[in-house]
């Protein structure tokens, strides 16, 4: 799979002019060597919607070993200017997370993302990350639509999803949460973010 890079972010406003944030790259998550890093991210209070707040280090390593071994689910570490900065999970929604809960379309891919906690936030960074994640997913020509299922109470991620072109399809009940099933086609993403002009 291609590992795209992006170097801009769209700020809210009338002109939606790109602003340089840095370079984003993506690499596969290694459950053994990345477990400690990821443990710090997923157990941080700001990651409450990741639902791993009480996880021990061995729980995180086991979770990502299971994902690495799964034929329809994988995980990646996103780098900002070469430094680990976010986590991506990609999954086949007909087999994982949403199996039997929605009407799948050919070319659907599911996604979760988590930005690492920081004491020095950069304005526009999370929006740049979700844009980079979407670029990464759509770099695969077989992907036609990205499907997500954020918690109904997670208004911050809902706003980010909307900013990159997601539309809410409906509310669904999952075992661990009530979620807003949302989808974004390649065309919706390009229209929302400026397409190849990013």
HELIX and SHEET records of a PDB file:
HELIX    1   1 UNK A   31  UNK A   42  1                                  12    
HELIX    2   2 UNK A   45  UNK A   50  5                                   6    
HELIX    3   3 UNK A   57  UNK A   69  1                                  13    
HELIX    4   4 UNK A  125  UNK A  138  1                                  14    
HELIX    5   5 UNK A  155  UNK A  163  1                                   9    
HELIX    6   6 UNK A  186  UNK A  193  1                                   8    
HELIX    7   7 UNK A  195  UNK A  197  5                                   3    
SHEET    1   A 2 UNK A   8  UNK A  10  0                                        
SHEET    2   A 2 UNK A  18  UNK A  20 -1                                        
SHEET    1   B 7 UNK A  24  UNK A  28  0                                        
SHEET    2   B 7 UNK A  73  UNK A  80 -1                                        
SHEET    3   B 7 UNK A  83  UNK A  91 -1                                        
SHEET    4   B 7 UNK A 108  UNK A 115 -1                                        
SHEET    5   B 7 UNK A 145  UNK A 151  1                                        
SHEET    6   B 7 UNK A 178  UNK A 185 -1                                        
SHEET    7   B 7 UNK A 167  UNK A 173 -1                                        
END                                                                             
